[in-house]
């Protein structure tokens, strides 16, 4: 069965070619062979403003069941990647991180792995365990701060074991390396 995948990435990784290696992998034989549809959008859409961009991202996420976060050097710090990830979690998508800096770029060079956004984003579980407030790690201030682009949302179940705690998204979602884990 074909999965509709949303790709979240920093546009610089498209320019460097790394993101496209993953996005276009095995796609030459058609959607069925690749096992997914590519539902990503390009960063140029930011020119339309914040509200329009949020609407566009939300629309592109419709019908997807998986979000693949392509992790380059600065992916973790990108505002709209954070939004894409948190909206994916909110809508119930499976999320996976894929390190892409081990892929040779158009300059034939690899890079040191970038910071994992799934470790820099989290949910603060409410005192009653029914809602989660999106948070982001502020490395400079060494604290979690509320993510203002995404509102707190209700869970389908109650998280009684983690009342009032902040859980990193890496608690629920795994990260892989494109090269080390054979794509």
C-alpha positions in Angstrom: 0.0 0.0 0.0 1.3 3.4 -0.9 2.0 5.8 1.9 1.7 9.6 1.5 4.8 11.0 3.0 5.5 14.6 3.9 9.1 15.6 3.8 10.3 18.3 6.3 13.7 19.8 5.5 15.8 22.9 5.4 15.9 24.3 1.9 19.8 24.5 2.0 19.8 20.7 1.9 18.0 20.8 -1.4 20.5 23.2 -2.8 23.3 20.9 -1.6 21.5 18.0 -3.2 21.3 15.8 0.0 17.5 16.2 0.5 16.8 15.2 -3.1 18.7 12.0 -2.8 16.2 10.8 -0.2 13.1 12.5 -1.7 13.7 11.0 -5.1 15.1 7.6 -4.0 13.6 4.8 -6.1 11.0 7.2 -7.6 12.0 6.6 -11.2 9.9 3.5 -11.3 6.7 5.3 -10.2 4.8 5.8 -6.9 4.1 2.1 -6.3 7.8 1.1 -6.5 8.9 4.0 -4.3 6.2 3.2 -1.7 5.2 6.8 -1.1 3.9 10.1 -2.6 6.1 13.2 -2.1 4.0 15.8 -0.4 6.7 18.3 0.5 6.6 22.0 -0.3 9.4 24.4 -1.1 10.7 27.1 1.2 10.0 29.9 -1.4 6.4 29.7 -0.3 7.4 31.7 2.7 7.1 34.8 0.6 3.3 34.6 1.0 3.4 35.4 4.8 3.0 33.4 8.0 -0.7 32.7 7.8 -0.6 31.6 4.2 2.4 29.4 4.8 0.7 27.7 7.8 -2.4 27.1 5.7 -0.2 25.7 2.9 1.7 23.4 5.2 -1.5 22.2 6.8 -3.0 21.5 3.4 0.0 19.6 2.3 -0.1 17.5 5.4 -3.7 16.5 4.7 -3.8 12.9 3.5 -0.3 12.1 4.7 0.4 9.4 7.3 4.1 9.7 7.7 6.4 12.7 8.1 10.1 12.2 7.2 12.3 14.9 8.8 15.5 15.2 6.6 18.1 16.3 9.1 20.9 18.5 7.8 23.2 20.9 9.7 20.7 23.5 10.6 17.4 21.7 10.2 16.7 21.7 14.0 16.7 25.5 14.2 14.4 26.2 11.3 11.0 27.7 12.4 9.0 26.1 9.7 10.5 22.7 10.1 9.6 22.9 13.7 6.0 23.8 12.7 5.8 21.0 10.2 7.0 18.4 12.8 4.7 19.6 15.5 1.7 19.7 13.2 2.5 16.2 12.0 2.6 15.0 15.6 -0.7 16.8 16.3 -2.4 15.2 13.4 -1.1 11.7 14.4 1.4 11.1 11.6 4.3 8.7 12.2 7.4 10.8 12.3 11.0 9.6 11.6 14.2 11.5 11.4 16.7 10.8 8.7 20.3 12.2 9.0 21.4 13.3 5.5 24.8 14.9 6.1 26.5 11.6 5.5 25.3 11.8 1.9 27.8 13.4 -0.4 26.6 16.8 -1.6 26.9 18.3 -5.0 30.5 19.2 -3.9 31.1 15.5 -3.3 31.7 16.2 0.4 29.9 14.9 3.5 29.3 16.9 6.6 29.2 16.2 10.4 25.7 15.1 11.4 23.4 18.0 12.4 21.5 18.3 15.7 18.4 16.1 15.8 15.2 18.3 15.8 13.3 15.4 17.6 15.6 16.0 20.6 15.1 19.8 20.4 11.3 19.6 20.3 8.9 18.1 22.9 5.6 18.1 24.5 4.8 19.3 28.0 2.1 16.9 29.3 -0.6 18.7 31.2 -1.2 18.0 34.9 -4.3 16.0 34.0 -2.5 14.2 31.1 -5.1 15.2 28.5 -3.2 17.9 26.6 0.3 18.6 25.3 1.9 21.9 24.8 4.6 22.1 22.1 8.0 23.2 23.5 11.4 23.8 22.0 14.8 23.6 23.7 16.5 27.0 24.0 20.1 25.9 24.0 21.3 29.4 24.9 19.0 29.8 27.9 19.3 26.1 28.7 15.6 25.7 29.1 12.4 24.6 27.3 10.2 27.4 26.0 6.7 27.2 24.5 6.5 27.0 20.7 4.2 29.9 19.8 3.3 28.7 16.3 1.4 25.6 17.4 -1.4 25.7 20.0 -1.6 23.0 22.8 -3.8 20.1 21.7 -5.8 17.3 23.2 -4.5 13.7 23.2 -6.7 10.8 22.3 -5.6 9.1 25.4 -4.5 10.2 28.9 -0.7 10.1 29.7 -0.9 9.3 33.4 2.7 8.2 33.8 4.1 11.5 32.6 1.8 14.1 34.2 3.4 17.6 34.1 6.6 16.3 32.4 8.2 17.4 29.2 9.0 14.6 26.8 11.2 15.0 23.8 9.8 13.9 20.5 12.7 11.4 20.4 10.9 9.6 23.2 8.3 8.4 20.6 10.0 8.7 17.2 13.3 7.2 15.9 16.1 8.7 13.9 18.2 7.0 11.3 21.2 7.8 9.1 20.6 7.5 5.4 24.0 6.0 4.7 24.7 4.0 7.9 21.3 2.4 7.8 21.3 1.7 4.1 18.6 4.2 3.1 
